[in-house]
């Protein structure tokens, strides 16, 4: 099969499309013919050598953390899927390939209303947003969330998810992405190049602050997130695009009785990943069928042009997901 393999780490040119053996599914795994995959910030870090796939190194280092495709083979103990089923899911790696073996319970059925080609835009960012806002942050109807990087894949999903839950949402974005975030349903969009999001939050909440902060930026945002937080609120840190080191005034954190949660999906044990995936499937996936939620797709690239796809994301040019078509 064709796959994008990392034989070295560095700029996008290290992404090499080559032939590798097709994996064989284990007893509880299915073999999926990948229709499309999608880019995530973790892929860029892995390419540079900073974020390897968890677990023992594979013979071939193949990036890619989400996929949509068709089941072509099932292991002997598989009970959820049959050959021909259209599925999607998140994985630790290996999705930049024509085939991938995945545990059957990590997969979800593709909503017919979305379609197989576009479904690869759902798993990673939508499950991340759901886990961060609802499972980790406790967001409920009537609450208010602050979502940073509203034009990103996670941000575009988080804004829509807040609206579907009946929560208000304040989001930050660069100037060119402000209108897109309004289109996703954000109540307040803060152009971080010209406005102070803390001031915007206080104005939007009548001085009370937000219940949950979803932050992919990190760095000096942390201290400002604390200022923007309601007493008893939660900051969920899911990325560090702006840097992993910062200083914080604990004297400001303590009176807020705040929770600071650091979380990633990729490194969790299989059973935890499965539990989050199945809960997402029950609580959120039906909203795609109803039209209340929709994947946001910025652009598509062919697998042979994976380096260009990485350059596009690295330039922070995308609004929503960058998809990669593996098969026609």
PyMOL commands that set and color helices and strands:
alter all, ss='L'
color gray80, all
select helices_A, chain A and resi 12-14+41-47+104-106+116-119+123-136+153-165+175-184+197-204+221-228+250-254+270-283+286-290+303-314
alter helices_A, ss='H'
color red, helices_A
select strands_A, chain A and resi 2-6+15-19+29-38+66-74+86-90+99-103+107-109+144-147+168-173+188-191+210-215+229-237+259-262+297-302+321-325
alter strands_A, ss='S'
color yellow, strands_A
deselect
rebuild
show_as cartoon
